Amino acid sequence: METGNYDDLSLHEKALPHRESAFRLTNSEGKGSLIASALYNLGNCYMKRDIEKAESYSRESVEKYLTGGYDHTKHMAKSFLLVTHTC
């Protein structure tokens, strides 16, 4: 099953190892917009199990989008929304 499907089915525990792996890979390659997206995905996975980690990852994602100048308005809006949910 694809990782996104795990999230859609609220099987975040199964998605988490894949999301962490994706974050490590994009972080090591330095692909900024993908790092921001990976941070959002991690925040989303942690939403139900560790709200503080979810907030941290979602805030990092927003920061990455804002400082990187990436034109991904839809994705950045999702990150902002996740921050509001964690607060």
PyMOL Python script that loads the backbone (N, CA, C, O; Angstrom):
from pymol import cmd

cmd.read_pdbstr("""\
ATOM      1  N   MET A   1       0.846  -1.175   0.000  1.00  0.00           N
ATOM      2  CA  MET A   1       0.000   0.000   0.000  1.00  0.00           C
ATOM      3  C   MET A   1       0.891   1.238   0.000  1.00  0.00           C
ATOM      4  O   MET A   1       1.918   1.267   0.678  1.00  0.00           O
ATOM      5  N   GLU A   2       0.504   2.246  -0.749  1.00  0.00           N
ATOM      6  CA  GLU A   2       1.248   3.493  -0.829  1.00  0.00           C
ATOM      7  C   GLU A   2       1.140   4.260   0.490  1.00  0.00           C
ATOM      8  O   GLU A   2       0.112   4.196   1.164  1.00  0.00           O
ATOM      9  N   THR A   3       2.196   4.980   0.856  1.00  0.00           N
ATOM     10  CA  THR A   3       2.241   5.703   2.126  1.00  0.00           C
ATOM     11  C   THR A   3       1.086   6.682   2.271  1.00  0.00           C
ATOM     12  O   THR A   3       0.503   6.787   3.350  1.00  0.00           O
ATOM     13  N   GLY A   4       0.747   7.396   1.213  1.00  0.00           N
ATOM     14  CA  GLY A   4      -0.371   8.339   1.261  1.00  0.00           C
ATOM     15  C   GLY A   4      -1.671   7.645   1.602  1.00  0.00           C
ATOM     16  O   GLY A   4      -2.532   8.222   2.266  1.00  0.00           O
ATOM     17  N   ASN A   5      -1.821   6.415   1.154  1.00  0.00           N
ATOM     18  CA  ASN A   5      -3.026   5.656   1.473  1.00  0.00           C
ATOM     19  C   ASN A   5      -3.098   5.355   2.965  1.00  0.00           C
ATOM     20  O   ASN A   5      -4.183   5.371   3.546  1.00  0.00           O
ATOM     21  N   TYR A   6      -1.963   5.083   3.587  1.00  0.00           N
ATOM     22  CA  TYR A   6      -1.955   4.874   5.033  1.00  0.00           C
ATOM     23  C   TYR A   6      -2.502   6.120   5.740  1.00  0.00           C
ATOM     24  O   TYR A   6      -3.308   6.015   6.665  1.00  0.00           O
ATOM     25  N   ASP A   7      -2.057   7.292   5.296  1.00  0.00           N
ATOM     26  CA  ASP A   7      -2.549   8.531   5.894  1.00  0.00           C
ATOM     27  C   ASP A   7      -4.039   8.700   5.653  1.00  0.00           C
ATOM     28  O   ASP A   7      -4.784   9.060   6.565  1.00  0.00           O
ATOM     29  N   ASP A   8      -4.474   8.444   4.430  1.00  0.00           N
ATOM     30  CA  ASP A   8      -5.894   8.584   4.102  1.00  0.00           C
ATOM     31  C   ASP A   8      -6.763   7.673   4.958  1.00  0.00           C
ATOM     32  O   ASP A   8      -7.893   8.024   5.297  1.00  0.00           O
ATOM     33  N   LEU A   9      -6.241   6.518   5.301  1.00  0.00           N
ATOM     34  CA  LEU A   9      -6.985   5.560   6.118  1.00  0.00           C
ATOM     35  C   LEU A   9      -6.728   5.741   7.615  1.00  0.00           C
ATOM     36  O   LEU A   9      -7.146   4.918   8.429  1.00  0.00           O
ATOM     37  N   SER A  10      -6.034   6.827   7.968  1.00  0.00           N
ATOM     38  CA  SER A  10      -5.668   7.135   9.363  1.00  0.00           C
ATOM     39  C   SER A  10      -4.822   6.028   9.992  1.00  0.00           C
ATOM     40  O   SER A  10      -4.927   5.763  11.190  1.00  0.00           O
ATOM     41  N   LEU A  11      -3.995   5.393   9.187  1.00  0.00           N
ATOM     42  CA  LEU A  11      -3.047   4.391   9.672  1.00  0.00           C
ATOM     43  C   LEU A  11      -1.670   5.040   9.777  1.00  0.00           C
ATOM     44  O   LEU A  11      -0.700   4.603   9.158  1.00  0.00           O
ATOM     45  N   HIS A  12      -1.622   6.101  10.588  1.00  0.00           N
ATOM     46  CA  HIS A  12      -0.409   6.914  10.667  1.00  0.00           C
ATOM     47  C   HIS A  12       0.782   6.150  11.226  1.00  0.00           C
ATOM     48  O   HIS A  12       1.925   6.444  10.874  1.00  0.00           O
ATOM     49  N   GLU A  13       0.534   5.181  12.085  1.00  0.00           N
ATOM     50  CA  GLU A  13       1.634   4.380  12.638  1.00  0.00           C
ATOM     51  C   GLU A  13       2.359   3.632  11.518  1.00  0.00           C
ATOM     52  O   GLU A  13       3.582   3.499  11.550  1.00  0.00           O
ATOM     53  N   LYS A  14       1.617   3.150  10.541  1.00  0.00           N
ATOM     54  CA  LYS A  14       2.231   2.440   9.418  1.00  0.00           C
ATOM     55  C   LYS A  14       2.900   3.415   8.459  1.00  0.00           C
ATOM     56  O   LYS A  14       3.902   3.071   7.831  1.00  0.00           O
ATOM     57  N   ALA A  15       2.371   4.608   8.339  1.00  0.00           N
ATOM     58  CA  ALA A  15       2.931   5.604   7.423  1.00  0.00           C
ATOM     59  C   ALA A  15       4.204   6.232   7.975  1.00  0.00           C
ATOM     60  O   ALA A  15       5.089   6.616   7.211  1.00  0.00           O
ATOM     61  N   LEU A  16       4.301   6.339   9.298  1.00  0.00           N
ATOM     62  CA  LEU A  16       5.391   7.075   9.926  1.00  0.00           C
ATOM     63  C   LEU A  16       6.790   6.627   9.506  1.00  0.00           C
ATOM     64  O   LEU A  16       7.599   7.490   9.166  1.00  0.00           O
ATOM     65  N   PRO A  17       7.126   5.342   9.507  1.00  0.00           N
ATOM     66  CA  PRO A  17       8.477   4.962   9.087  1.00  0.00           C
ATOM     67  C   PRO A  17       8.803   5.388   7.653  1.00  0.00           C
ATOM     68  O   PRO A  17       9.939   5.748   7.345  1.00  0.00           O
ATOM     69  N   HIS A  18       7.800   5.344   6.792  1.00  0.00           N
ATOM     70  CA  HIS A  18       8.001   5.754   5.397  1.00  0.00           C
ATOM     71  C   HIS A  18       8.187   7.264   5.302  1.00  0.00           C
ATOM     72  O   HIS A  18       9.006   7.754   4.524  1.00  0.00           O
ATOM     73  N   ARG A  19       7.406   8.000   6.113  1.00  0.00           N
ATOM     74  CA  ARG A  19       7.519   9.461   6.120  1.00  0.00           C
ATOM     75  C   ARG A  19       8.880   9.895   6.679  1.00  0.00           C
ATOM     76  O   ARG A  19       9.492  10.835   6.172  1.00  0.00           O
ATOM     77  N   GLU A  20       9.345   9.206   7.721  1.00  0.00           N
ATOM     78  CA  GLU A  20      10.657   9.534   8.286  1.00  0.00           C
ATOM     79  C   GLU A  20      11.769   9.239   7.299  1.00  0.00           C
ATOM     80  O   GLU A  20      12.728  10.004   7.191  1.00  0.00           O
ATOM     81  N   SER A  21      11.650   8.151   6.588  1.00  0.00           N
ATOM     82  CA  SER A  21      12.636   7.800   5.570  1.00  0.00           C
ATOM     83  C   SER A  21      12.654   8.835   4.448  1.00  0.00           C
ATOM     84  O   SER A  21      13.722   9.234   3.983  1.00  0.00           O
ATOM     85  N   ALA A  22      11.481   9.264   4.020  1.00  0.00           N
ATOM     86  CA  ALA A  22      11.389  10.279   2.963  1.00  0.00           C
ATOM     87  C   ALA A  22      12.011  11.593   3.422  1.00  0.00           C
ATOM     88  O   ALA A  22      12.680  12.273   2.644  1.00  0.00           O
ATOM     89  N   PHE A  23      11.789  11.949   4.687  1.00  0.00           N
ATOM     90  CA  PHE A  23      12.384  13.173   5.213  1.00  0.00           C
ATOM     91  C   PHE A  23      13.908  13.082   5.214  1.00  0.00           C
ATOM     92  O   PHE A  23      14.587  14.018   4.791  1.00  0.00           O
ATOM     93  N   ARG A  24      14.446  11.959   5.689  1.00  0.00           N
ATOM     94  CA  ARG A  24      15.906  11.790   5.716  1.00  0.00           C
ATOM     95  C   ARG A  24      16.485  11.893   4.297  1.00  0.00           C
ATOM     96  O   ARG A  24      17.521  12.525   4.091  1.00  0.00           O
ATOM     97  N   LEU A  25      15.826  11.281   3.343  1.00  0.00           N
ATOM     98  CA  LEU A  25      16.306  11.295   1.961  1.00  0.00           C
ATOM     99  C   LEU A  25      16.278  12.704   1.381  1.00  0.00           C
ATOM    100  O   LEU A  25      17.269  13.157   0.809  1.00  0.00           O
ATOM    101  N   THR A  26      15.157  13.399   1.521  1.00  0.00           N
ATOM    102  CA  THR A  26      15.072  14.752   0.956  1.00  0.00           C
ATOM    103  C   THR A  26      16.002  15.706   1.691  1.00  0.00           C
ATOM    104  O   THR A  26      16.576  16.604   1.075  1.00  0.00           O
ATOM    105  N   ASN A  27      16.157  15.527   2.992  1.00  0.00           N
ATOM    106  CA  ASN A  27      17.048  16.380   3.768  1.00  0.00           C
ATOM    107  C   ASN A  27      18.495  16.184   3.341  1.00  0.00           C
ATOM    108  O   ASN A  27      19.252  17.150   3.239  1.00  0.00           O
ATOM    109  N   SER A  28      18.880  14.937   3.091  1.00  0.00           N
ATOM    110  CA  SER A  28      20.263  14.669   2.679  1.00  0.00           C
ATOM    111  C   SER A  28      20.552  15.211   1.278  1.00  0.00           C
ATOM    112  O   SER A  28      21.695  15.537   0.957  1.00  0.00           O
ATOM    113  N   GLU A  29      19.524  15.304   0.457  1.00  0.00           N
ATOM    114  CA  GLU A  29      19.694  15.819  -0.895  1.00  0.00           C
ATOM    115  C   GLU A  29      19.522  17.334  -0.967  1.00  0.00           C
ATOM    116  O   GLU A  29      19.840  17.951  -1.984  1.00  0.00           O
ATOM    117  N   GLY A  30      19.017  17.932   0.115  1.00  0.00           N
ATOM    118  CA  GLY A  30      18.887  19.382   0.172  1.00  0.00           C
ATOM    119  C   GLY A  30      17.799  19.965  -0.722  1.00  0.00           C
ATOM    120  O   GLY A  30      17.900  21.118  -1.142  1.00  0.00           O
ATOM    121  N   LYS A  31      16.784  19.204  -1.012  1.00  0.00           N
ATOM    122  CA  LYS A  31      15.691  19.688  -1.858  1.00  0.00           C
ATOM    123  C   LYS A  31      14.659  20.387  -0.980  1.00  0.00           C
ATOM    124  O   LYS A  31      13.791  19.746  -0.388  1.00  0.00           O
ATOM    125  N   GLY A  32      14.768  21.718  -0.905  1.00  0.00           N
ATOM    126  CA  GLY A  32      14.003  22.524   0.035  1.00  0.00           C
ATOM    127  C   GLY A  32      12.506  22.347   0.020  1.00  0.00           C
ATOM    128  O   GLY A  32      11.905  22.141   1.074  1.00  0.00           O
ATOM    129  N   SER A  33      11.877  22.421  -1.148  1.00  0.00           N
ATOM    130  CA  SER A  33      10.418  22.320  -1.175  1.00  0.00           C
ATOM    131  C   SER A  33       9.968  20.916  -0.793  1.00  0.00           C
ATOM    132  O   SER A  33       8.908  20.745  -0.191  1.00  0.00           O
ATOM    133  N   LEU A  34      10.760  19.923  -1.136  1.00  0.00           N
ATOM    134  CA  LEU A  34      10.422  18.553  -0.745  1.00  0.00           C
ATOM    135  C   LEU A  34      10.643  18.342   0.751  1.00  0.00           C
ATOM    136  O   LEU A  34       9.919  17.576   1.387  1.00  0.00           O
ATOM    137  N   ILE A  35      11.642  19.021   1.308  1.00  0.00           N
ATOM    138  CA  ILE A  35      11.866  18.952   2.755  1.00  0.00           C
ATOM    139  C   ILE A  35      10.655  19.541   3.478  1.00  0.00           C
ATOM    140  O   ILE A  35      10.172  18.968   4.455  1.00  0.00           O
ATOM    141  N   ALA A  36      10.168  20.678   2.999  1.00  0.00           N
ATOM    142  CA  ALA A  36       8.998  21.312   3.603  1.00  0.00           C
ATOM    143  C   ALA A  36       7.791  20.381   3.541  1.00  0.00           C
ATOM    144  O   ALA A  36       7.037  20.269   4.507  1.00  0.00           O
ATOM    145  N   SER A  37       7.614  19.725   2.422  1.00  0.00           N
ATOM    146  CA  SER A  37       6.505  18.785   2.263  1.00  0.00           C
ATOM    147  C   SER A  37       6.671  17.582   3.184  1.00  0.00           C
ATOM    148  O   SER A  37       5.701  17.119   3.785  1.00  0.00           O
ATOM    149  N   ALA A  38       7.896  17.076   3.297  1.00  0.00           N
ATOM    150  CA  ALA A  38       8.158  15.934   4.180  1.00  0.00           C
ATOM    151  C   ALA A  38       7.908  16.307   5.639  1.00  0.00           C
ATOM    152  O   ALA A  38       7.400  15.492   6.410  1.00  0.00           O
ATOM    153  N   LEU A  39       8.263  17.534   6.019  1.00  0.00           N
ATOM    154  CA  LEU A  39       8.009  17.998   7.384  1.00  0.00           C
ATOM    155  C   LEU A  39       6.510  18.074   7.661  1.00  0.00           C
ATOM    156  O   LEU A  39       6.046  17.696   8.737  1.00  0.00           O
ATOM    157  N   TYR A  40       5.761  18.567   6.674  1.00  0.00           N
ATOM    158  CA  TYR A  40       4.300  18.595   6.824  1.00  0.00           C
ATOM    159  C   TYR A  40       3.762  17.176   7.038  1.00  0.00           C
ATOM    160  O   TYR A  40       2.954  16.937   7.936  1.00  0.00           O
ATOM    161  N   ASN A  41       4.218  16.247   6.206  1.00  0.00           N
ATOM    162  CA  ASN A  41       3.740  14.864   6.304  1.00  0.00           C
ATOM    163  C   ASN A  41       4.061  14.246   7.670  1.00  0.00           C
ATOM    164  O   ASN A  41       3.250  13.504   8.225  1.00  0.00           O
ATOM    165  N   LEU A  42       5.230  14.549   8.202  1.00  0.00           N
ATOM    166  CA  LEU A  42       5.576  14.059   9.538  1.00  0.00           C
ATOM    167  C   LEU A  42       4.657  14.673  10.587  1.00  0.00           C
ATOM    168  O   LEU A  42       4.173  13.977  11.479  1.00  0.00           O
ATOM    169  N   GLY A  43       4.421  15.966  10.479  1.00  0.00           N
ATOM    170  CA  GLY A  43       3.517  16.624  11.416  1.00  0.00           C
ATOM    171  C   GLY A  43       2.133  16.013  11.378  1.00  0.00           C
ATOM    172  O   GLY A  43       1.505  15.806  12.416  1.00  0.00           O
ATOM    173  N   ASN A  44       1.666  15.727  10.185  1.00  0.00           N
ATOM    174  CA  ASN A  44       0.355  15.113  10.025  1.00  0.00           C
ATOM    175  C   ASN A  44       0.314  13.725  10.659  1.00  0.00           C
ATOM    176  O   ASN A  44      -0.679  13.362  11.289  1.00  0.00           O
ATOM    177  N   CYS A  45       1.370  12.957  10.500  1.00  0.00           N
ATOM    178  CA  CYS A  45       1.433  11.619  11.097  1.00  0.00           C
ATOM    179  C   CYS A  45       1.428  11.681  12.621  1.00  0.00           C
ATOM    180  O   CYS A  45       0.820  10.837  13.280  1.00  0.00           O
ATOM    181  N   TYR A  46       2.102  12.672  13.173  1.00  0.00           N
ATOM    182  CA  TYR A  46       2.195  12.783  14.630  1.00  0.00           C
ATOM    183  C   TYR A  46       0.965  13.435  15.256  1.00  0.00           C
ATOM    184  O   TYR A  46       0.842  13.455  16.481  1.00  0.00           O
ATOM    185  N   MET A  47       0.069  13.958  14.459  1.00  0.00           N
ATOM    186  CA  MET A  47      -1.080  14.711  14.957  1.00  0.00           C
ATOM    187  C   MET A  47      -1.859  13.966  16.035  1.00  0.00           C
ATOM    188  O   MET A  47      -2.264  14.578  17.023  1.00  0.00           O
ATOM    189  N   LYS A  48      -2.077  12.688  15.876  1.00  0.00           N
ATOM    190  CA  LYS A  48      -2.890  11.932  16.830  1.00  0.00           C
ATOM    191  C   LYS A  48      -2.085  11.324  17.977  1.00  0.00           C
ATOM    192  O   LYS A  48      -2.667  10.919  18.983  1.00  0.00           O
ATOM    193  N   ARG A  49      -0.770  11.253  17.846  1.00  0.00           N
ATOM    194  CA  ARG A  49      -0.007  10.553  18.880  1.00  0.00           C
ATOM    195  C   ARG A  49       0.908  11.452  19.705  1.00  0.00           C
ATOM    196  O   ARG A  49       1.204  11.128  20.855  1.00  0.00           O
ATOM    197  N   ASP A  50       1.366  12.576  19.147  1.00  0.00           N
ATOM    198  CA  ASP A  50       2.272  13.466  19.880  1.00  0.00           C
ATOM    199  C   ASP A  50       2.094  14.880  19.340  1.00  0.00           C
ATOM    200  O   ASP A  50       2.758  15.280  18.383  1.00  0.00           O
ATOM    201  N   ILE A  51       1.195  15.627  19.959  1.00  0.00           N
ATOM    202  CA  ILE A  51       0.815  16.947  19.450  1.00  0.00           C
ATOM    203  C   ILE A  51       1.990  17.921  19.427  1.00  0.00           C
ATOM    204  O   ILE A  51       2.056  18.789  18.557  1.00  0.00           O
ATOM    205  N   GLU A  52       2.923  17.786  20.381  1.00  0.00           N
ATOM    206  CA  GLU A  52       4.070  18.689  20.404  1.00  0.00           C
ATOM    207  C   GLU A  52       4.998  18.439  19.218  1.00  0.00           C
ATOM    208  O   GLU A  52       5.510  19.384  18.619  1.00  0.00           O
ATOM    209  N   LYS A  53       5.213  17.172  18.880  1.00  0.00           N
ATOM    210  CA  LYS A  53       6.021  16.860  17.693  1.00  0.00           C
ATOM    211  C   LYS A  53       5.300  17.321  16.437  1.00  0.00           C
ATOM    212  O   LYS A  53       5.925  17.844  15.515  1.00  0.00           O
ATOM    213  N   ALA A  54       3.998  17.130  16.400  1.00  0.00           N
ATOM    214  CA  ALA A  54       3.213  17.568  15.240  1.00  0.00           C
ATOM    215  C   ALA A  54       3.361  19.076  15.048  1.00  0.00           C
ATOM    216  O   ALA A  54       3.546  19.549  13.927  1.00  0.00           O
ATOM    217  N   GLU A  55       3.279  19.823  16.142  1.00  0.00           N
ATOM    218  CA  GLU A  55       3.427  21.275  16.055  1.00  0.00           C
ATOM    219  C   GLU A  55       4.826  21.655  15.582  1.00  0.00           C
ATOM    220  O   GLU A  55       4.980  22.535  14.735  1.00  0.00           O
ATOM    221  N   SER A  56       5.834  21.000  16.124  1.00  0.00           N
ATOM    222  CA  SER A  56       7.212  21.302  15.750  1.00  0.00           C
ATOM    223  C   SER A  56       7.455  21.061  14.258  1.00  0.00           C
ATOM    224  O   SER A  56       8.013  21.914  13.567  1.00  0.00           O
ATOM    225  N   TYR A  57       7.034  19.898  13.771  1.00  0.00           N
ATOM    226  CA  TYR A  57       7.226  19.588  12.359  1.00  0.00           C
ATOM    227  C   TYR A  57       6.440  20.534  11.456  1.00  0.00           C
ATOM    228  O   TYR A  57       6.946  20.966  10.421  1.00  0.00           O
ATOM    229  N   SER A  58       5.214  20.857  11.840  1.00  0.00           N
ATOM    230  CA  SER A  58       4.408  21.733  10.988  1.00  0.00           C
ATOM    231  C   SER A  58       4.972  23.153  10.975  1.00  0.00           C
ATOM    232  O   SER A  58       4.953  23.815   9.937  1.00  0.00           O
ATOM    233  N   ARG A  59       5.470  23.625  12.114  1.00  0.00           N
ATOM    234  CA  ARG A  59       6.097  24.951  12.143  1.00  0.00           C
ATOM    235  C   ARG A  59       7.377  24.976  11.296  1.00  0.00           C
ATOM    236  O   ARG A  59       7.637  25.947  10.585  1.00  0.00           O
ATOM    237  N   GLU A  60       8.163  23.917  11.377  1.00  0.00           N
ATOM    238  CA  GLU A  60       9.369  23.824  10.540  1.00  0.00           C
ATOM    239  C   GLU A  60       9.001  23.850   9.067  1.00  0.00           C
ATOM    240  O   GLU A  60       9.685  24.478   8.258  1.00  0.00           O
ATOM    241  N   SER A  61       7.922  23.170   8.723  1.00  0.00           N
ATOM    242  CA  SER A  61       7.469  23.143   7.340  1.00  0.00           C
ATOM    243  C   SER A  61       7.104  24.546   6.858  1.00  0.00           C
ATOM    244  O   SER A  61       7.525  24.964   5.780  1.00  0.00           O
ATOM    245  N   VAL A  62       6.327  25.265   7.653  1.00  0.00           N
ATOM    246  CA  VAL A  62       5.940  26.635   7.295  1.00  0.00           C
ATOM    247  C   VAL A  62       7.183  27.499   7.125  1.00  0.00           C
ATOM    248  O   VAL A  62       7.303  28.246   6.154  1.00  0.00           O
ATOM    249  N   GLU A  63       8.103  27.392   8.071  1.00  0.00           N
ATOM    250  CA  GLU A  63       9.342  28.183   8.011  1.00  0.00           C
ATOM    251  C   GLU A  63      10.119  27.886   6.730  1.00  0.00           C
ATOM    252  O   GLU A  63      10.634  28.796   6.081  1.00  0.00           O
ATOM    253  N   LYS A  64      10.197  26.614   6.379  1.00  0.00           N
ATOM    254  CA  LYS A  64      10.928  26.208   5.177  1.00  0.00           C
ATOM    255  C   LYS A  64      10.272  26.799   3.927  1.00  0.00           C
ATOM    256  O   LYS A  64      10.958  27.292   3.032  1.00  0.00           O
ATOM    257  N   TYR A  65       8.935  26.743   3.876  1.00  0.00           N
ATOM    258  CA  TYR A  65       8.233  27.335   2.729  1.00  0.00           C
ATOM    259  C   TYR A  65       8.460  28.840   2.657  1.00  0.00           C
ATOM    260  O   TYR A  65       8.700  29.382   1.578  1.00  0.00           O
ATOM    261  N   LEU A  66       8.383  29.521   3.811  1.00  0.00           N
ATOM    262  CA  LEU A  66       8.519  30.972   3.825  1.00  0.00           C
ATOM    263  C   LEU A  66       9.925  31.441   3.483  1.00  0.00           C
ATOM    264  O   LEU A  66      10.096  32.388   2.715  1.00  0.00           O
ATOM    265  N   THR A  67      10.928  30.787   4.046  1.00  0.00           N
ATOM    266  CA  THR A  67      12.305  31.235   3.816  1.00  0.00           C
ATOM    267  C   THR A  67      12.869  30.743   2.499  1.00  0.00           C
ATOM    268  O   THR A  67      13.809  31.335   1.967  1.00  0.00           O
ATOM    269  N   GLY A  68      12.311  29.673   1.968  1.00  0.00           N
ATOM    270  CA  GLY A  68      12.824  29.121   0.717  1.00  0.00           C
ATOM    271  C   GLY A  68      12.291  29.792  -0.527  1.00  0.00           C
ATOM    272  O   GLY A  68      12.845  29.626  -1.614  1.00  0.00           O
ATOM    273  N   GLY A  69      11.203  30.559  -0.374  1.00  0.00           N
ATOM    274  CA  GLY A  69      10.621  31.230  -1.522  1.00  0.00           C
ATOM    275  C   GLY A  69       9.995  30.276  -2.522  1.00  0.00           C
ATOM    276  O   GLY A  69       9.973  30.560  -3.720  1.00  0.00           O
ATOM    277  N   TYR A  70       9.497  29.172  -2.055  1.00  0.00           N
ATOM    278  CA  TYR A  70       8.900  28.185  -2.947  1.00  0.00           C
ATOM    279  C   TYR A  70       7.470  28.580  -3.264  1.00  0.00           C
ATOM    280  O   TYR A  70       6.727  29.014  -2.383  1.00  0.00           O
ATOM    281  N   ASP A  71       7.090  28.432  -4.510  1.00  0.00           N
ATOM    282  CA  ASP A  71       5.748  28.795  -4.948  1.00  0.00           C
ATOM    283  C   ASP A  71       4.836  27.571  -4.859  1.00  0.00           C
ATOM    284  O   ASP A  71       4.421  27.003  -5.869  1.00  0.00           O
ATOM    285  N   HIS A  72       4.545  27.194  -3.643  1.00  0.00           N
ATOM    286  CA  HIS A  72       3.679  26.046  -3.379  1.00  0.00           C
ATOM    287  C   HIS A  72       2.596  26.494  -2.399  1.00  0.00           C
ATOM    288  O   HIS A  72       2.496  25.979  -1.286  1.00  0.00           O
ATOM    289  N   THR A  73       1.799  27.451  -2.828  1.00  0.00           N
ATOM    290  CA  THR A  73       0.819  28.076  -1.949  1.00  0.00           C
ATOM    291  C   THR A  73      -0.115  27.060  -1.309  1.00  0.00           C
ATOM    292  O   THR A  73      -0.396  27.144  -0.113  1.00  0.00           O
ATOM    293  N   LYS A  74      -0.595  26.108  -2.088  1.00  0.00           N
ATOM    294  CA  LYS A  74      -1.529  25.104  -1.560  1.00  0.00           C
ATOM    295  C   LYS A  74      -0.874  24.296  -0.440  1.00  0.00           C
ATOM    296  O   LYS A  74      -1.480  24.070   0.608  1.00  0.00           O
ATOM    297  N   HIS A  75       0.359  23.865  -0.667  1.00  0.00           N
ATOM    298  CA  HIS A  75       1.050  23.058   0.333  1.00  0.00           C
ATOM    299  C   HIS A  75       1.382  23.883   1.578  1.00  0.00           C
ATOM    300  O   HIS A  75       1.274  23.393   2.702  1.00  0.00           O
ATOM    301  N   MET A  76       1.785  25.138   1.369  1.00  0.00           N
ATOM    302  CA  MET A  76       2.098  25.990   2.506  1.00  0.00           C
ATOM    303  C   MET A  76       0.833  26.247   3.326  1.00  0.00           C
ATOM    304  O   MET A  76       0.891  26.278   4.556  1.00  0.00           O
ATOM    305  N   ALA A  77      -0.298  26.431   2.664  1.00  0.00           N
ATOM    306  CA  ALA A  77      -1.555  26.654   3.375  1.00  0.00           C
ATOM    307  C   ALA A  77      -1.909  25.440   4.242  1.00  0.00           C
ATOM    308  O   ALA A  77      -2.404  25.591   5.359  1.00  0.00           O
ATOM    309  N   LYS A  78      -1.653  24.236   3.717  1.00  0.00           N
ATOM    310  CA  LYS A  78      -1.911  23.029   4.505  1.00  0.00           C
ATOM    311  C   LYS A  78      -1.024  22.999   5.744  1.00  0.00           C
ATOM    312  O   LYS A  78      -1.463  22.572   6.812  1.00  0.00           O
ATOM    313  N   SER A  79       0.215  23.447   5.608  1.00  0.00           N
ATOM    314  CA  SER A  79       1.129  23.495   6.754  1.00  0.00           C
ATOM    315  C   SER A  79       0.647  24.509   7.789  1.00  0.00           C
ATOM    316  O   SER A  79       0.668  24.237   8.989  1.00  0.00           O
ATOM    317  N   PHE A  80       0.210  25.685   7.316  1.00  0.00           N
ATOM    318  CA  PHE A  80      -0.339  26.688   8.235  1.00  0.00           C
ATOM    319  C   PHE A  80      -1.556  26.128   8.970  1.00  0.00           C
ATOM    320  O   PHE A  80      -1.705  26.332  10.175  1.00  0.00           O
ATOM    321  N   LEU A  81      -2.407  25.437   8.261  1.00  0.00           N
ATOM    322  CA  LEU A  81      -3.600  24.857   8.867  1.00  0.00           C
ATOM    323  C   LEU A  81      -3.228  23.826   9.932  1.00  0.00           C
ATOM    324  O   LEU A  81      -3.853  23.762  10.990  1.00  0.00           O
ATOM    325  N   LEU A  82      -2.212  23.026   9.646  1.00  0.00           N
ATOM    326  CA  LEU A  82      -1.772  22.026  10.614  1.00  0.00           C
ATOM    327  C   LEU A  82      -1.238  22.708  11.883  1.00  0.00           C
ATOM    328  O   LEU A  82      -1.470  22.232  12.995  1.00  0.00           O
ATOM    329  N   VAL A  83      -0.523  23.823  11.704  1.00  0.00           N
ATOM    330  CA  VAL A  83      -0.033  24.564  12.878  1.00  0.00           C
ATOM    331  C   VAL A  83      -1.217  25.031  13.717  1.00  0.00           C
ATOM    332  O   VAL A  83      -1.186  24.911  14.942  1.00  0.00           O
ATOM    333  N   THR A  84      -2.255  25.557  13.084  1.00  0.00           N
ATOM    334  CA  THR A  84      -3.402  26.022  13.861  1.00  0.00           C
ATOM    335  C   THR A  84      -4.088  24.881  14.587  1.00  0.00           C
ATOM    336  O   THR A  84      -4.581  25.069  15.699  1.00  0.00           O
ATOM    337  N   HIS A  85      -4.129  23.704  13.985  1.00  0.00           N
ATOM    338  CA  HIS A  85      -4.739  22.545  14.639  1.00  0.00           C
ATOM    339  C   HIS A  85      -3.918  22.083  15.844  1.00  0.00           C
ATOM    340  O   HIS A  85      -4.476  21.603  16.832  1.00  0.00           O
ATOM    341  N   THR A  86      -2.614  22.226  15.762  1.00  0.00           N
ATOM    342  CA  THR A  86      -1.769  21.769  16.870  1.00  0.00           C
ATOM    343  C   THR A  86      -1.778  22.766  18.029  1.00  0.00           C
ATOM    344  O   THR A  86      -1.522  22.395  19.175  1.00  0.00           O
ATOM    345  N   CYS A  87      -2.068  24.002  17.733  1.00  0.00           N
ATOM    346  CA  CYS A  87      -2.102  25.030  18.802  1.00  0.00           C
ATOM    347  C   CYS A  87      -3.428  24.964  19.512  1.00  0.00           C
ATOM    348  O   CYS A  87      -3.671  25.735  20.441  1.00  0.00           O
TER     349      CYS A  87
END
""", "prot")
cmd.dss("prot")
cmd.show_as("cartoon", "prot")
cmd.util.cbc("prot")
cmd.orient("prot")
